[in-house]
Amino acid sequence: MKISDLLSLSFENLRRRKGRTILTIIGVVVGTCSIVVMVSLGIAMNVGFDEMISEWGDLTQIQVYNWTGNTEVPKLDDEMVKTLASIEHVKVATPLYRPQYLNGQLFAGKNDRYQAYAEILGIYPEAAQELEYQLVSGKYLTEASTSGKKLPVLVGQYTGYSFTDTKKRGDSAYRWQGQTDARGNPLDPFVDVEKDKIYFKTYKNEENDEQLSYELDVVGVMLEDYKKGYITSQGVLMDLDLIKKLEKEYMRANGIKDANYDKQGYSEIYVKVDDVDNVEQVEKAIKEYGYETYSMSSERENMQEQSRMIQLILGGLGAVSLFVAALSIANTMTMAIYERTREIGVMKVLGCKLGKIRQMFLLEAGMIGFVGGLVGIIVSYLLSFVLNYFGPMLQGAIMMLPMYGSKMSVIPLWLAALGLLFSTAIGVVSGIMPANRAVKISALEAIRHE
């Protein structure tokens, strides 16, 4: 008997008892749908956690600290930063350097009319793009930009609004984003960072201090993104080597001596990893050097651990329904054997191999599981759509329905394929006992069976 004959015969046997077959398939549909939808709630929870954490910061970024004071831990100097950058899956490692001795203000306009307090950070030029500081206009810093009379910098998108007009008093001395005039027209900042000349001048802490002045060359404007820090809004970013050079000039000009300068290393650096799934591996490698680390990925791991527990509970509830469906398939196939005892006997007398008889019943059970699983997957996608479309309303009415992100239910292709494979396997397994019972029936007794 060919496989095509077995399939044809199995299909015909199921069709003849379509009432019982349909009821059994419905049980499989309910079981498959239950387990797929339940698991999809847990997957959506993970997706929601990622969406939530990504709003807090970069999931692929690790902050490395050297605050332990342990002399056995190597300094976080430039050589060590290069070592960390060479770790597998690391795209770039860089300090975000805040100079200790280089404090000052930004000035613009005639006679320094416009002034602004500035946060100036130093960074490796090639790291700005790798750390995904998006630009509104202009270009990124380059290593060649450390020479020249002007200081090449990147500025935050709304740095122009940080300037105040020293010749005015009250609210008229300030401009802020979204401010409008009496007619509702938006007001531009006092300073256009891309067109006006801007100077950085150091503070004079003492009367005899020498004030240093540098003209800034704004090569690019960063898109405001508080996940990257305040620097993207109203800060200034420049080449790390350049900012160190300026700091040393200031120390030299004002006779500042610090024996530990350039000996302690950086207090913190930022490491960018190529993929969120590799963050844990990189973080572990960094900790082996003795450094402390922090990443959004660690927060993600804690949330995912909670999610896995909830998924197990939800999946277990769905599995109960599929177990009931398995019992239903076994019962249906057992009843089919009693009804077809004479047919089985005739097949044996005609010389049909026992293996083929077993295969026929297993195929029938498998077909019930497959069709029920297929319909169950389709229904699961429909339910997922309904849950996502009416999610906020349903969550308000049923507090047990979790919704941590933009979706309440997510069914990836692997879950649909796994659900279909599992339901088919359940059908085949449920048919094993009835199939074995069928091949044990005596041929003579079966022919006499009414």
Wavefront OBJ file of the C-alpha trace (Angstrom):
o trace
v 0.000 0.000 0.000
v 1.490 3.280 -1.150
v 1.660 6.351 1.059
v -0.795 8.080 -1.277
v -3.237 5.189 -0.721
v -2.806 5.512 3.031
v -3.453 9.253 2.909
v -6.518 8.783 0.705
v -7.906 6.040 2.923
v -7.229 7.979 6.133
v -8.898 11.095 4.741
v -11.933 9.068 3.629
v -12.273 7.424 7.050
v -12.227 10.827 8.759
v -14.724 12.231 6.270
v -17.180 9.374 6.897
v -17.250 10.256 10.587
v -17.105 13.993 10.047
v -19.259 14.884 13.066
v -16.930 13.250 15.553
v -13.869 14.379 13.550
v -14.961 18.016 13.554
v -15.611 17.972 17.306
v -12.164 16.452 17.914
v -10.522 19.023 15.623
v -12.285 21.807 17.527
v -10.673 20.503 20.707
v -7.247 20.667 19.050
v -8.028 24.185 17.750
v -8.876 25.355 21.256
v -5.764 23.728 22.724
v -3.407 25.091 20.056
v -4.968 28.521 20.175
v -4.717 28.606 23.971
v -1.042 27.745 24.162
v -0.018 29.993 21.221
v -1.936 33.028 22.485
v -0.731 32.515 26.045
v 2.907 32.323 24.937
v 2.370 35.323 22.623
v 1.383 37.410 25.660
v 4.734 36.631 27.253
v 6.629 37.427 24.039
v 4.781 40.740 23.749
v 5.806 41.447 27.330
v 9.480 41.032 26.351
v 9.001 43.290 23.328
v 7.307 45.852 25.569
v 10.190 45.705 28.053
v 12.663 46.374 25.215
v 10.578 49.322 24.020
v 10.400 50.691 27.555
v 14.135 50.314 28.251
v 15.118 51.709 24.841
v 13.333 54.909 25.885
v 15.633 55.105 28.890
v 18.875 54.591 27.015
v 20.906 52.594 24.513
v 20.551 48.831 25.002
v 23.909 48.179 23.310
v 25.929 50.623 25.417
v 27.952 49.769 28.534
v 29.273 52.307 31.023
v 32.552 51.240 32.609
v 33.668 52.726 35.964
v 36.872 52.628 37.957
v 35.687 53.893 41.333
v 36.901 51.020 43.519
v 40.257 52.585 44.383
v 41.804 49.098 44.158
v 45.427 49.462 43.033
v 45.279 45.999 41.435
v 42.693 47.200 38.937
v 44.444 48.680 35.875
v 43.991 52.386 35.118
v 41.336 53.359 32.625
v 43.821 55.161 30.430
v 43.958 55.390 26.641
v 45.838 52.105 26.332
v 43.252 50.312 28.442
v 40.458 51.861 26.405
v 42.103 50.399 23.276
v 42.259 47.007 24.994
v 38.548 47.116 25.810
v 37.804 48.239 22.259
v 39.541 45.095 20.969
v 37.125 42.779 22.808
v 35.013 40.724 20.411
v 31.688 42.374 19.443
v 32.819 45.833 20.655
v 32.334 48.500 17.996
v 34.008 51.352 19.858
v 35.163 52.376 23.330
v 35.673 56.002 24.329
v 35.779 58.278 27.370
v 33.297 61.124 27.671
v 35.802 63.414 29.330
v 34.753 66.320 31.569
v 37.788 68.569 32.100
v 38.531 69.368 35.713
v 40.380 72.641 35.161
v 38.740 73.994 32.033
v 35.595 75.804 33.094
v 34.108 78.641 31.126
v 31.246 80.169 29.170
v 30.190 80.627 25.592
v 30.016 84.162 24.208
v 28.561 85.599 20.998
v 27.558 88.949 19.552
v 29.184 92.358 19.735
v 31.064 92.962 22.986
v 30.080 89.461 24.151
v 26.457 90.514 24.459
v 25.122 86.944 24.484
v 26.381 84.472 27.058
v 25.684 80.831 27.859
v 26.897 78.245 30.359
v 28.299 75.273 28.492
v 28.842 71.599 29.203
v 31.879 70.646 27.130
v 32.858 66.996 26.771
v 35.776 65.345 25.020
v 35.380 62.197 22.928
v 37.383 60.169 20.432
v 36.369 61.694 17.062
v 35.503 58.345 15.466
v 33.255 57.410 18.401
v 30.576 60.081 17.890
v 29.081 58.302 14.893
v 29.468 54.813 16.409
v 27.652 55.971 19.559
v 24.829 57.043 17.221
v 24.812 60.762 17.911
v 22.469 61.740 15.077
v 23.150 64.988 13.220
v 20.577 67.576 12.199
v 23.134 69.200 9.924
v 26.844 69.284 9.193
v 29.292 66.423 9.639
v 31.023 64.437 12.357
v 34.360 65.255 13.952
v 37.501 63.798 12.407
v 40.996 63.216 13.755
v 42.371 65.855 11.375
v 40.178 68.448 13.050
v 42.536 68.955 16.024
v 44.674 71.484 14.189
v 43.892 75.073 13.172
v 42.999 78.283 14.970
v 39.359 77.384 15.520
v 38.080 74.561 17.725
v 35.965 72.120 15.682
v 32.956 71.038 17.762
v 29.572 69.389 17.621
v 26.811 71.271 19.437
v 23.402 70.250 20.729
v 20.330 70.999 18.637
v 19.067 73.774 20.934
v 22.384 75.251 22.102
v 21.332 78.578 20.557
v 18.498 78.820 23.088
v 20.926 78.579 26.019
v 22.245 82.117 25.344
v 20.906 85.050 27.340
v 20.921 88.713 26.330
v 22.988 90.599 28.927
v 21.509 93.947 27.843
v 17.964 92.960 28.726
v 16.230 92.145 31.973
v 13.472 89.773 32.967
v 11.909 87.318 30.553
v 12.997 89.350 27.552
v 16.609 88.316 28.271
v 15.774 84.679 27.498
v 14.635 82.647 24.520
v 13.411 79.088 24.710
v 12.290 76.431 22.301
v 8.686 76.890 21.227
v 8.499 80.524 22.341
v 6.319 82.719 20.115
v 5.681 86.425 19.735
v 2.333 88.204 20.204
v 1.192 87.055 16.745
v 2.067 83.422 17.394
v 5.181 83.394 15.232
v 8.085 81.294 16.575
v 11.032 83.251 17.950
v 14.525 82.285 16.848
v 17.306 82.010 19.443
v 19.556 85.002 19.991
v 22.455 83.087 18.474
v 22.514 81.031 15.287
v 25.131 78.402 16.164
v 25.858 77.626 12.503
v 26.294 81.222 11.304
v 27.312 83.454 14.220
v 30.779 83.563 15.720
v 30.888 81.794 19.083
v 33.751 81.933 21.550
v 34.604 79.806 24.545
v 36.288 81.760 27.346
v 37.597 80.327 30.580
v 36.596 81.669 33.995
v 38.853 83.936 36.025
v 38.714 82.378 39.484
v 41.252 84.921 40.779
v 41.945 88.486 39.639
v 45.351 87.562 38.300
v 44.086 84.513 36.421
v 44.610 84.582 32.695
v 41.425 84.198 30.730
v 41.830 82.079 27.595
v 39.581 82.600 24.595
v 38.931 80.241 21.684
v 36.666 80.564 18.667
v 34.461 77.560 17.993
v 34.005 76.024 14.569
v 30.602 74.295 14.616
v 31.057 71.440 12.148
v 27.782 69.692 13.042
v 24.577 70.032 15.053
v 23.400 66.988 17.033
v 19.789 65.888 17.148
v 18.354 66.238 20.656
v 18.098 62.801 22.246
v 18.086 62.671 26.044
v 18.874 58.941 25.879
v 22.318 60.142 24.779
v 22.444 62.831 27.442
v 21.953 66.573 27.852
v 24.930 67.128 25.550
v 22.656 66.528 22.525
v 20.358 69.351 23.584
v 22.538 72.265 24.678
v 26.059 70.895 25.075
v 29.350 70.953 23.192
v 31.315 67.907 22.047
v 34.927 68.113 20.876
v 37.957 65.948 20.156
v 39.323 64.399 23.357
v 42.947 65.232 22.535
v 41.987 68.815 21.780
v 40.127 69.386 25.031
v 43.064 67.919 26.980
v 45.388 70.280 25.128
v 43.223 73.263 26.084
v 43.101 72.122 29.703
v 46.895 71.886 29.881
v 47.186 75.354 28.328
v 44.925 76.747 31.024
v 46.857 74.968 33.790
v 50.145 76.240 32.387
v 48.871 79.815 31.978
v 47.621 79.955 35.555
v 50.361 77.983 37.255
v 48.148 75.068 38.226
v 50.114 71.954 39.129
v 48.562 68.559 39.748
v 50.912 65.630 40.320
v 48.105 63.132 39.694
v 46.965 64.705 36.436
v 47.172 62.140 33.622
v 48.047 59.406 36.123
v 44.689 58.353 37.483
v 43.052 57.512 34.175
v 39.433 58.146 33.266
v 36.699 57.695 35.840
v 34.336 56.253 33.242
v 34.217 55.226 29.603
v 31.478 54.157 27.222
v 31.572 50.901 25.258
v 29.340 50.329 22.229
v 28.472 46.691 21.409
v 27.413 45.482 17.959
v 24.243 43.706 19.129
v 22.106 43.662 22.269
v 22.454 39.872 22.505
v 26.235 40.253 22.907
v 26.123 42.866 25.684
v 26.168 40.316 28.502
v 29.231 38.574 27.028
v 31.129 41.848 26.610
v 30.126 43.070 30.065
v 31.428 39.856 31.613
v 34.767 40.259 29.797
v 35.108 43.850 31.073
v 34.340 42.852 34.672
v 37.205 40.348 34.549
v 39.562 43.352 34.580
v 38.023 44.448 37.886
v 35.887 47.325 36.612
v 32.319 48.098 37.556
v 29.807 48.269 34.735
v 26.281 49.397 34.076
v 24.072 48.782 31.071
v 20.409 48.856 30.189
v 20.865 45.217 29.214
v 21.209 44.248 32.885
v 17.836 45.880 33.545
v 16.532 43.998 30.520
v 17.769 40.674 31.943
v 15.894 41.252 35.209
v 12.693 42.047 33.347
v 13.110 39.057 31.029
v 13.536 36.766 34.031
v 10.134 37.890 35.304
v 8.738 37.494 31.803
v 10.024 33.912 31.525
v 8.257 32.951 34.739
v 5.008 34.466 33.486
v 5.451 32.717 30.109
v 5.858 29.362 31.863
v 2.649 29.919 33.822
v 0.707 31.067 30.756
v 2.153 28.287 28.596
v 1.235 25.733 31.262
v -2.368 26.937 31.273
v -2.497 26.573 27.488
v -0.874 23.130 27.639
v -3.746 21.883 29.814
v -6.170 22.609 26.959
v -3.933 20.794 24.482
v -3.698 17.804 26.857
v -7.492 17.607 26.938
v -7.468 17.700 23.133
v -4.957 14.811 23.113
v -7.325 12.731 25.246
v -10.106 13.595 22.806
v -8.008 12.377 19.843
v -7.174 9.126 21.662
v -10.858 8.586 22.447
v -11.883 9.280 18.847
v -9.320 6.835 17.448
v -10.273 4.136 19.994
v -13.946 4.452 19.008
v -12.907 4.249 15.345
v -11.177 0.905 16.014
v -14.312 -0.570 17.597
v -16.405 0.611 14.652
v -13.926 -0.667 12.059
v -12.949 -3.992 13.647
v -14.404 -5.994 10.749
v -12.587 -3.732 8.247
v -9.302 -4.339 10.069
v -9.873 -8.090 9.974
v -10.529 -8.035 6.226
v -7.331 -6.045 5.655
v -5.342 -8.630 7.624
v -6.871 -11.549 5.739
v -6.038 -9.881 2.430
v -2.393 -9.738 3.514
v -2.039 -6.111 4.535
v 1.066 -5.675 6.695
v 0.548 -4.782 10.336
v 2.841 -1.772 9.925
v 0.581 -0.319 7.234
v -2.497 -0.721 9.457
v -0.629 1.046 12.261
v 0.454 3.807 9.865
v -3.144 4.329 8.711
v -4.393 5.039 12.233
v -1.371 7.175 13.066
v -1.958 9.184 9.872
v -5.577 9.760 10.815
v -4.590 10.949 14.301
v -1.818 13.094 12.823
v -4.201 14.644 10.290
v -6.600 15.595 13.089
v -3.719 17.226 14.978
v -2.394 18.980 11.855
v -5.746 20.390 10.699
v -6.659 21.416 14.250
v -3.254 23.053 14.699
v -3.481 24.889 11.358
v -6.913 26.289 12.145
v -5.750 27.060 15.685
v -2.815 29.116 14.363
v -5.147 31.100 12.075
v -7.526 31.755 14.983
v -4.543 32.724 17.169
v -3.481 35.406 14.680
v -7.055 36.736 14.594
v -7.197 36.852 18.401
v -3.760 38.511 18.470
v -5.025 41.192 16.102
v -8.094 41.790 18.284
v -5.986 41.980 21.459
v -3.572 44.471 19.885
v -6.321 46.582 18.306
v -8.483 46.760 21.426
v -5.579 46.336 23.859
v -5.871 49.573 25.858
v -9.628 49.144 26.287
v -9.312 45.469 27.186
v -6.566 46.182 29.681
v -8.743 48.717 31.423
v -11.592 46.219 31.658
v -9.491 43.135 32.459
v -6.517 44.051 34.651
v -4.997 40.559 34.263
v -4.183 41.243 30.607
v -0.575 42.532 30.537
v 0.413 45.321 28.190
v 3.860 46.821 28.643
v 4.490 48.101 25.121
v 2.674 48.965 21.931
v 1.353 45.395 21.530
v -0.427 42.979 23.829
v 0.225 39.867 21.753
v 3.107 38.997 19.405
v 3.149 35.742 17.409
v 6.454 35.306 15.559
v 6.710 32.761 12.734
v 8.730 30.350 14.885
v 5.894 30.223 17.447
v 3.299 29.526 14.733
v 5.511 26.761 13.246
v 6.169 25.301 16.695
v 2.440 25.351 17.514
v 1.612 23.517 14.286
v 4.388 20.960 14.806
v 3.387 20.421 18.436
v -0.303 19.885 17.634
v 0.579 17.396 14.868
v 2.961 15.557 17.210
v 0.262 15.455 19.913
v -2.110 13.912 17.362
v 0.399 11.222 16.354
v 1.327 10.410 19.964
v -2.353 10.221 20.943
v -2.929 7.704 18.140
v -0.112 5.330 19.119
v -2.099 3.351 21.702
v -5.213 2.952 19.538
v -3.017 2.001 16.530
v -1.220 -0.692 18.551
v -4.567 -1.979 19.714
v -5.727 -2.212 16.105
v -2.806 -4.398 14.999
v -3.369 -6.802 17.945
v -6.932 -7.627 16.910
v -7.320 -11.237 15.738
v -8.220 -11.457 12.070
v -10.801 -14.280 12.533
v -12.489 -12.561 15.504
v -12.528 -9.305 13.609
v -14.287 -10.885 10.585
v -16.971 -12.386 12.875
v -17.425 -9.003 14.597
v -20.836 -7.403 13.924
l 1 2 3 4 5 6 7 8 9 10 11 12 13 14 15 16 17 18 19 20 21 22 23 24 25 26 27 28 29 30 31 32 33 34 35 36 37 38 39 40 41 42 43 44 45 46 47 48 49 50 51 52 53 54 55 56 57 58 59 60 61 62 63 64 65 66 67 68 69 70 71 72 73 74 75 76 77 78 79 80 81 82 83 84 85 86 87 88 89 90 91 92 93 94 95 96 97 98 99 100 101 102 103 104 105 106 107 108 109 110 111 112 113 114 115 116 117 118 119 120 121 122 123 124 125 126 127 128 129 130 131 132 133 134 135 136 137 138 139 140 141 142 143 144 145 146 147 148 149 150 151 152 153 154 155 156 157 158 159 160 161 162 163 164 165 166 167 168 169 170 171 172 173 174 175 176 177 178 179 180 181 182 183 184 185 186 187 188 189 190 191 192 193 194 195 196 197 198 199 200 201 202 203 204 205 206 207 208 209 210 211 212 213 214 215 216 217 218 219 220 221 222 223 224 225 226 227 228 229 230 231 232 233 234 235 236 237 238 239 240 241 242 243 244 245 246 247 248 249 250 251 252 253 254 255 256 257 258 259 260 261 262 263 264 265 266 267 268 269 270 271 272 273 274 275 276 277 278 279 280 281 282 283 284 285 286 287 288 289 290 291 292 293 294 295 296 297 298 299 300 301 302 303 304 305 306 307 308 309 310 311 312 313 314 315 316 317 318 319 320 321 322 323 324 325 326 327 328 329 330 331 332 333 334 335 336 337 338 339 340 341 342 343 344 345 346 347 348 349 350 351 352 353 354 355 356 357 358 359 360 361 362 363 364 365 366 367 368 369 370 371 372 373 374 375 376 377 378 379 380 381 382 383 384 385 386 387 388 389 390 391 392 393 394 395 396 397 398 399 400 401 402 403 404 405 406 407 408 409 410 411 412 413 414 415 416 417 418 419 420 421 422 423 424 425 426 427 428 429 430 431 432 433 434 435 436 437 438 439 440 441 442 443 444 445 446 447 448 449 450
